Amino acid sequence: MGRYTWGKTVGALVLAATVAAVNGCNSWNDEDTAEPAVKAETLSVKEATTTFQSAVTKFDEDGGCLEKEPGTCWEQMQALMKPARDLRKAANADKDTGPEFWSEAYALINKMEKGTAVGEDKGAAAVGTNRPDILGSAHDLSDWLDENPVA
């Protein structure tokens, strides 16, 4: 019985090593064949600010969220979140100002993220509505950007 167990164990190890080699799990080989990751270009703070404020202006010019029912404003909320996230990336990359300068902007973007984390538009009158977190904070952030211009 000992030889049989020994033989099964050795056979399993050989099989595992063969599968690993065939699947390319050799770390020494990965370094030679891996292509460098393409890094996405970050917008400048000025570009990100302009894009974000344009999104807020468009939201207002389109009438905002006229419907009070849940689910009727999710697309508009998402249209504000993308440029807000791009602005955060640009602010993170900005070496001229630093994180202290951006702390209030970061807090507003985080509040918008909190509202987005709900995963849907809760409506205007619902208990726990997320519209103020996203839409109100977007307008507050736009005002903050006007008051704190960055070249």
N, C-alpha and C positions, 0 to 999 in steps of 0.2 A: 504494500500500500504506500510506503514511503517513496518508492521510485515513481509511482504514478503521480502523486501530488507534486513531486519535484519536477517532473516532466511537464505537467500542466502549468506550473509557475513559470518555468523557463520559456515555454511556448507562448504564454501570454505576454511576457516581457519582450520577446522577439517580435511578436505581432505589433505591440504598442510602438516599438522603435521603428518598425517598418512603416507604419501608418504615419507617424510623426515625420519621418523623412520624406515620404511621398507627398504629404501635405505642405511641405516647405516650412516646417517649424524650426529649422536650424537658424538660430539667431545670428550666426556668423554670416549667413547668406543674405539676411534681410538688409544689413547695412550696405552691402554692395549693390543691391538692386532697387532699394527704395528711392523713389523720386522725392525731391524736396517738396514740402507742402507749399501750395500757393497761398500767400497771405492776402487777405482781402484788404483793399486800400481803405483807410479810414478817412472820412471827410474832415476838412478843417473845421474848427469851431465856428468860423464865420459861415461856411457853407451849411453846416448842420443847423445853426441858428436860423438862417434864412429859410431852409427847408421846413423846419419845425413851425416857425411863425407863419409860413405860407399855408401849412396844413390847418392851423388854427383859424386863419383868415378864411380859408375855403369852407371850413366847417360852419363858420358864422354866416358867410355869404349864401351858403346853401340852405340856411334856415335852422341849422342846428338839429336837435332832436325834437321834432314837432309832435310825434306820437308819444303818448305816455305809457303805452302797453309794453310789457316785457318783450325783449327780442327784436324790437324795432330800431335799435340804435347801435347794435353790435358792430356793424361794418364801419360806421363813423368812428366808433371808439378805437377800432383796430387801425384806422387810417391816421389817428393821432399817435398811437403807440409806436409805430415803426419809426417815425422821425424822432420821437422822444428817446428811443433806444439808440438811434444813430448819434444823437446829441450827447448822450452819456458816453458813448465810445470816443467821440471827439474830445470831450472834456477830460476823459481819462488819459488821452494821448497828449493833451495840451501841457507842454512843459513850462510855458510862460506864466500861468496863473496858479496852478496847483490845486489840490483837493479842498483846502480851506475856502478858497474863493467859490468853488462849486458846491459847497455843502448844502445850501438851501435848494439849489437846483436838483441835486441828487435826492434830497428828501421829497421833493415834489414828484420826481420821476418814480421813486420807490412807492409813493402813494398811488400813482397811476398803475404801477405793476400790481399792487395789492388789489386794486379794482379789477384788473384784467384777470388775475388769478382765479376769480370766480368762474370764469369760462363762458359767461353769457351776460347779456344785458338784463338786469333785474327789473327794469322799468323805472318810471319816474316816481311813482307813488308807493312802490313796494317797500316793506320794512326791510332794511338792510340793502337798499339800492346802492349800486356801485357807480352810478352816473356822476355823483359829486367827486368821487375819488379820481375818476378818469377825466371827465370833462371839466370839472371845476379846477382841478390841479393843472390841467393843460393850459387853461386861461391864466392861472396864477403864474405858471412857469413862463408864459409868453410875456406877462407883465414884468416879471423878474429880469428876463432877458433884455427888455427895453430899458430897465433901470440900471442894468449892469452890462453895458456893451463891451464886447471883446473884439479887438481888431482882427 
